[in-house]
Amino acid sequence: MKNKVSSTQVSVKRRSWSWQQYLNEQKAEAAPSSLFTQDQSFPSKRSGFKVGMKLEGIDPLHPSMFCVLTVAEVIGCRLRLHIDGFSECYDFWVNADSASIKPVGWCKEHNHKLHPPKGQSETEFDWQDYLQSSGSHAAPPSLFSCRSTDCEFQVGMKLEAVDKKNPGLVCVASVADVVDDRFLVHFDNWDDTYDYWCDSSSPYIHPVGWCEEQGRPLTAPQGHPSPESFVWDDYLQETASSAAPTAAFTLRAPHGFQVNHRLEAVDRRNPMLIRVATVTDSEDYRVKIHYDGWSAQFDVWLDSDHRDLHPVGWCQRTGHPLEPPPGAAPLSSPSQGVCPTAGCRGVGHIKGAKYTGHHSAFGCPYSDINMRKEVVLPDRLGGERSVTLVPVSMYEQNQQNHRGEVQEKPTESTEAPPLLPLAKRRRLSDRLSQPTKFLHVKQEEEELPLRTISPAESSLQAALHQSVFLSAMSPQPGRDLSLCWEQHRKLLPGVARVHADAVRRWSVQQVCDFIESLPGCEEQAQQFREEQIDGRAFLLLTQRDIVRIMSIKLGPALKIYNSILMFKHADDKSQSQGKDESQSQEQEISQSQTEERSQSLTEVKTQSQATSRSQSDIQDSST
């Protein structure tokens, strides 16, 4: 495990900062505790979970799947959970009283399918054998929260539901699972990565016929033979299903949060941290969260009942460290490294829980480099799908959100964990291409807060991919590289505006951080660390060195080698511009001297003529 940070390093007590003093200075009020739900408010008991304990729980990227989990880290009453058999990149954080985690044996007892660790057979997996072979212990059932089992929804019932990943769409959906007082919404004929859990009070679910009553378009199931003329009665008969009773929907009242209310909120780009935050805008069921002391580009819209929001004092009560606004209090512990990003202490990593510390902008969740690109991981289940660990910019997505026009109910584009399957975005165009039953929708209502990938963009990506591979294999890469500089810069944003002079001063760790930042090159970073390759050595590498001596596969090797070429190209380009400017200045000086000599040999003209000549000389010189 690399760049690991112990819980004690993160759990730093900053006694010089206090909520009360801060509220007085800001002339602000804490959000009243009564506004928070039971899941958000102070827990009734301390967490008894320990690192290494085993349990069962829902994979947030695949909400229909219960998996074998291990407690990887405990901070206060928050748990970092690891999906056994898979990379730590897929670890996720939950509160200890989360409804998404269950004790060992729960799936078998409640007739739910449990997905065993990677490489183990579903039919042969046995908890007792697994615990014994792994030398671990099951988390005691007493540590898990007890919830109400009152739910009128049943598996198979039909309803209409907002697609949270594409909030402009209301789609035909089914109840796919029921656990306690929550149920799983599944969109008919779509994969489970669209699914989400909710209760009967959710503003994102509606009874059958709601769209027709509201004059709203209803998106038919994928592959429906006649989506333009979709009729619920016919569909219910065809699927031998029933509509969820209207009485089962119990829409909750709008929240009471007000602008400038202060609270504590999980950092959505770095979820191991909880920060001082402010409500800067609100809707009936959502609030816009600003992290105090940080740029507005990090602001996020969240559901008012989101479990990442807590009242003032929650961290102190639960034993979790609270991150004050940058510069508001002196740090009493060392940072993980010298991160150039203002306000960042080097804690956390853009690649998620696998690397909980960083030393440069390449690994920083808040750096400009990472705000302009997506961090993409392959879907842990395999196939061609991949997931976005961190979007390009939550701020940009939120800016595009058409609140109040796209849908009567608010959207929840940031409610789900910040992992968005790319396959979803590819399919968004498929969904939009399907005719809907009601077509009298305003044009702006079809504009969605998530950027779709058009055919033109797909061809651009193909061109960028081709430019990288072809330039590296060119007999004269230095000359050919200039022809596709802009394409390279877009494909490898971490290389833009970085010159070879700066790279020469990189340490071995900075080189490794850069390699990790390249798409698909995470595993190769360790080789650079083992070979002790610093910035100067990095720039001396040839394609032969990378492929044959270091035995790096061709794909990552081409990206690495092209990065080296781009660094050198930026340097050459800068030097070339410098030479051009120097030559231009010499020409201007020579021209000026010639003009002065010419002036001294001519007869003196009138004052107006002298002024006119002077202005002309200035214009010629500037040209």
N, C-alpha and C positions, 0 to 999 in steps of 0.2 A: 504494500500500500504506500502511495506516494503523498508527500506533503501533508501528512496527517496532523491534525490539531487535536490535542486532548481536550476533554470537556472542561478540565480545570482552567485551561488557557482561555477558553471561550467564556466561561463563567466568571467574569471579572467583576468585582464589586467596585462601583464608582461612588464612594461615599460623599464625594464633593458635589454630586448632582442630585437634586431632589425634585420631585414632581411639584410639590407645593410652591417652592421658590420659582420654578419655571413658569407655572401658571400665573403667579403674581407678576412676573416680569413681562409676560406676554399679554397680560390682562385678558386671559382666556379662561374658559370653564371646561372641566372634565365632563365627558358625556356621562349622564346619570347611569348608574348601574342597572336601573330598572329597564333601560332600553335594550339591554343585552339578553339573548336567550339563555337557557340553561346550559347549552353546549358552549356558549361563549364566556359565561360568567365564572366566578371562582369555583373550583372543584370542591366537592364535599369531603374528599379525603385525599391524602397524599398518595402519590404513585408508588407502587411497590415493585414495578418492573425492574429487572436487572439485565445487564448486557449478557447475551448468550441464550436467554430464554426463548423457547419456541412457541409459536402460536399459529392461528389461521387468520386470513384476512383477505380483503378485496384488493386486487391490483388496480390502482387508479387509472392506469392506461387501458385496462381491459375490465371495465366495471362488472362484467358478468362472471368474472373468474375469481374463485377463492383459491388462494395459494398458500404454500408452506412458507412461513416467515420466521425471521430471527431478529430479536432486538439487537441492533448494531450500536446504538448510542442512546443514552438517556440524559436529557438536560431538563431539569425541573420536572414538569409533568408532561413533557413532550418526548416522543420516541422516534428515532430513525429506524425504520424497518427495512430489512434486506430480504429480497426474494431468493430463497435458497436455490443455488445452482446457476445463478445469473450474475452478471457484472454489477458492481456497486453503483454504476451509473444509473441503474433503475431503482435505487433506494429512494424512499420517500418518508416524509415526516407526518405524524399524526399526533393528536392529543391522546393521553392515556385513557380517557373515557370515550374514545371514538366509537361510533356505532359500526365502523367498518372492520373492527378486529374482534376475533372470537377465540375462545380457548381451544386447545387441542381436543379433537374428537367432535367438535360442534357440527361439522359438515356431515359426518356419518350419522349423527343423532338426528339431524334435521333434514336428511335426505337431499343434501346438496353435494355436487361433484367437487372434490378437492383435487387440484392440480399439483402433483408431486414435484419435487426438485427435478431439474433438468437431468435427463438420462435415466430416470427411474420410471418403472412401469406403473400406470394408473391402477391396474388391477392387482398388482402385487405389493403396492406400497402399504406398509404397516407402521403406524406411529411408534409403537413400543420398540420395534426393531430399529427404526430410524434414530430414535432418541439414544438407544443403547450404542449403536454403531458410531454416532457422532459425539458421544460423551456429553450430551446436553440434557437439559431439563425443560419440561413443559411449564409455561407460566401458569400459576395457580388460578383456577376459575374465579376465585374471590377478587382478583384484580380487575376483572372486567365489569363494565357498567351494566346494570339491568334497565331495560327499556320497556315501554308499554308495548303490548302486542295487539292493540286495538287498531285494526286497519280493515276498511270495507272493500278495498280493492283486492281482486283475486287474479291469479295468473291466467292469462289468456284474454282478459277483458280489453276492449278497444277504447281508444280515446284520441284526442287531437293534442299535439304537444309541440312546443317551440323547440327547434333544433338549436341547442346552445352553441354549437360550433358554427352554425350559420343562422344567426338570430333573426334574419328576415323571413325565415321559412317556418310555417306551421304545417306539420306533417301527420300523416296517419301513423298511429303508434299503438303498441300493445304493452300490457303489463307482463314483463318477462320473469319477474321474481318478486317475492314478498318476504321481508325479514323484519320482524317486530312491527314497528309503526311506519316503516318505509317500504317503498316498492321501486323496482327497476323499470324505467321507461325505455322501451326498445322500438326503434323505427322500422317498420315492416320492410323486409327485404334489403336491409342495410346491415353492415357489419357492426359488431358490438362496441367499436370505439366511439360510436355516436351516443351510446347509452349513458344514462345518468340516474342516480338515486335521488328520490325526493319523498316528501310526505304529502298528505292530502291538501295541505294549505299552500302548496307551491303556486306561484303566479304563472308558471310556465306550462301548466296542464289545463286542458279544457274538455268538457264533455263532448261527445259526438254531436255534430250539428252546430257547434259554436261558430265556426268560420262562416257558414251559410247565414247565420243570424247576424253576424257582424259585417257581412259583405267583404270578407277577407278571402284571399286565395288559399286553397288547401292543396298541399303537395301529396299526390297519390303515391302508393308504394312503388319502389323501383321496379320497372318491367311490367307495370300494369298495362293491359292491352288498350285501354281507352282512358288515359288520365284526364282528358278534357271533359269527359262525361262521367267522372267517377260518382257513384251513388252509394251512400253508406249502407242502405238496406240490402242492396245486391251483394256488396262486399261482405257484410256480416253473414249473409246466407251462404256465400261461396266458401267462407272460411269456417263456417259452423261455430261462430263465436258470438259473443254478446257485448253490448256497449256497457261501459262502466256507468253505474247509476249516477244521475246528476247530484243526488243527495250526498254522494261520497266526496264531492269536491267542496272543500271548506277554505276558501280563499282567506288568507290571513290579512289583518289590518296593516296599513302602511306603517313604516317605522317612524320613530320620533326624533331621529338624529337631526341636528341642525348644523349649518355651516359654522366652522370654527370650533366645533366640539373637539376636544383632545381625547385620544385613546391610545392603545398599544396595538400594533399590527405586525404580523409576520411579514418579513421582507420577501416579496414575491420573486425577486431575482436571486435571492440568497436565503432560502427558507430555513437555514439553521439559526437565523438572527430574528429578533423581534425589536422593532424600532418605535420611537416616539412618533406619533402620527396625528394628522389633522383632517377633519372632514371639510373638504373644499367645495363640494357640490352634492346634491342629492336628488333622488327621484322617489317615487312611492316605495320601491322595494330595493333600491340600490343606493350606495354612497360612493363618492369619489374620495380616495384616500391619497393624501400627500405625506411623504416621509419628511419630517421637519429637518431643515438644513440641507436638503437635497434638491436637485433640479426637478422641475415639473415633468420632465420627460419620463421620470420613474413613477408618476402617479398612476393609479389603477382604479377601475370601477369594480366594486365587489357587491355581492348581495348583502343586504344589511344584516342577515343572520349567518354570514359566512364564519366558519370556525376559526379563521385566522384573525378575527377581530376580537379584542378583549378590552375590558374597562381599565381605567387607570389604577395601578397597584396590583394588577394580575401577576406580573412577573415577580414582584417582591413576595407576594403571597405564595407562589408556587415554587420559588427558588430558581427561577429562570433569569439569566442576565438580560438587562434592558439596554439597548444601544441608544444613548442620548444623541441629540443632533451633533454633527461633526463640529468640533471646536468648542462645544458647550462645557466640556469637562476634561481635565488632563487625564491621559491614559495611565493606568497603574500597572499595565502589563506590556511586555514587548509585542510588537506586531510580528506577523509571520514573514515579513520581508519588506523591502522598500518598494511599495506599490506607487507608481507615479500618479494614480488617480486621486484627485483631491477628496478627502473624507474617508478613503478606504484604508483599513488597517491590515490588509493582506489576508483577511479571514474569508473563507469560502472560495469557490471556484466556479467558473462558467460551465464546466463539464459536470457539475452536480456533486453528489456526495463522495464520489470516488477520490476527488482531490479537494480536501477541505481547506487548503491554504494555497496562496499563489504569491509570486515574487515579481510579476511584471504585468503590463497591460494585457498581454495575450491571455492570461488566465483570470483577469479581473472581471467580475460580473457587471461592473459599472463603467468600464472603459469605453471610449468612443469607438474603438475597433469593434468591440462586441455588441455595441448598440446598433451597428450597421449590418450585422450578419446574424444568421440563425445558427444555433448549435444543433446539429442533426445527429441522431443516433439511429442505428438499425433497430427495427422492431425486435424485441427480444424473442418473439415467437417465430422469427424467420420470415421468409418470403421476400417480396420486393418492397414491402411497406417500410417506412422509416418514420421516426417521431422527432418532433422539434422540442429539444430540451428547454430552450429559451427563444422566444420569438425575436424578430429583428428589432422591434421596438413596441412595447406595450403602449407607449404614449401615442405612437402613430396609429395603432389600431383603435385606441380609444377616441382619437380625434376624428376618425372616420365614422364613428358610431352615430347613427341617426336616431337619437332618442325621441320617442314620442311619435315618430312618423312611421318607422318600420313596422311597429307592432304596438298594440294597445298595452301589452304587458312589457316591462323592461327587459332588456337583454342581459345576458350573463356571460359575455365573452371572456371574462377573466375568472369566472367562478371555478371552472375546472382547473386542475393543476396546469402549470404553464408548459404543457406538453401537447402539441397539436400534430396528429398524424398527417404527414404530407399527402398520404393517399386520400385523406378527407378533402384537402383543398383541390386535389385533382378531380375528385368526384363532385365538388361543388358545382362546376360547370355542367356536369351531367344532370344534377338536380335542377339547375336553373333551365336547362334545355327542355325539361319535361313540361308540357303544357299543364296549367292548373285549371281547376274548375271555374274559378272566377277570374276573368281577365281584365276587369275594369279597375286595375290597380295603377296608382300614380307611378310614373317612371322612377321617381326617386325612391319609391318603396322597394325597388328591386336592387338598390345599391346596398351592398352588405359591408359590415365593418371588417370583414376578413378579406384580404387581397386574394383574388382568384388567379390561377395560372392559366393564361390564355394560350391558344396554339402559337401565337407569335412569340410569347415568352418561352414556350417549350423549344421552339426552333432557335431562339437566342441562346438558351442554355446549351443546346447541342453545338452551336457555333463556338461558344466559349470553351467547351470541352475539347473540341477539335483543335482550337488555336493553341491550347496548352500542350497537347500531345505532339502536334506537328512542329511547333517551334523548337521543341527540345530535340527533335530528331533531325532538324535542319542542318545541312553542312555549314551554314553560316548563321548560327542562332543569334549572334549579336546584331546583325543587320536585319534579319527577319523579325526580331522581337519588336522593333519599333513600329512595325506595321500593325501589330495587334496589342499595343500597350494598353489601350483603354479596356480591351476585352480581358486581359490578364488582371488589370486593376479591379475590375468588377468581380471576377471569379475568386480572386485571392485578396480580399480587402485588407487583411492584416499586413500585406506587403507594401501597400500604397504609402507613398511619402516617406518611406524608410530608406536611408542612404547607406551605402557600403561602409562609409566612415563610422557611422553609428554601430553597424553590425560588428565591425572589427573590435569594438570595445565590449561586446557581450561576453558574459561569463558562460560556463558550461550550462548552468541552470537556466539562463535566459535563452540559450539556444534550444534546450529541451522544451521550455515553455512555448517557444515559437513553433517547433515541430508539432507539438500537441494541438496547437491552434489550427493547423492545416487539416481540412476535411479528410478523414480516412487515414490519418498518419499518427494516431494516438499511440499505437503499439511501437512505432519506430523511435519514439522519443527515448525509450530506455536504452536503445542501442547507442544513441549519441551520448547519453550519460555514461555508459560503460566505457566508451572509447575516449571520453574526456575531450570532446570536441568543443572548443570555445569559438567565439566569433571569427577570429582570424583564420583558424583551421577550417571553419565552415565555408568561408568564401573561397578557399583553395580547392574544395572538393570538385571533382569532375563527375560527369554522368557515369563513367566507368567505375570510379571509386564507389559511388553510391550503390550501383546495381551489382557489380561483380565482387568487390572487396567486402562491402558491408552486407551483401546478399539481401538487399531490400527489394521487394517486389516492384515490378515495373510501374504500376499505377502510382503508389506513393513516391517512388523514386523520381518520376517525372514532375510531380508537384513540387518536391523539394528542390530539384535541380532548376526548375523554372523560377522558383522563388529566388535562388541565388542569382540567376540571370537578371531578374527584375531589380534586385538590389544594385547590381553593377550598372544596369541600364539607367537607373535613377541617378547614380553617381555621375555617369558619363553625360547624361542629359543636363545635369546641373553644371558640370564643368564646361560643357559646350555653350550653355547659355551665358556663363561667366565670361568665356572667351569672346563671344559675340558682343556682349556689353562693353568689354574692354576695347575691342576694335572699334566699336561705334564711338566710344568716348575719344579715342585717339583721332578718329576722322573728324569729329566735331572740333577738337582743339586745333588740328591742322587747318581746317576750313576757316576757323575764327582768326587764326594768325594771318592767313592769306588775305582775308577781307580787311584786316587792320592795316596790313602793308599797302593794300590797294587804296584804302582810304587816305593814307598819308601822302600818296603821290598825286591825288586828284585835287582839283581846285575846291575851295570851300564854297558850298552851296548856301542857299537861304536856310533859315532855321526850320522851316516847314519841310524842306527837302531832306535835311539831316535827320529830322524825326522820322520821316517816312522810311529812310534807308535803315535806321536803327531797328524799326519794327520788322522790316523785311529780314534783317540779319537774324533777329531772334527767332522768327518763324522757321528760317532755313536751318538754324542750329538745332532747334527742337525736333525737326524732321530727321 
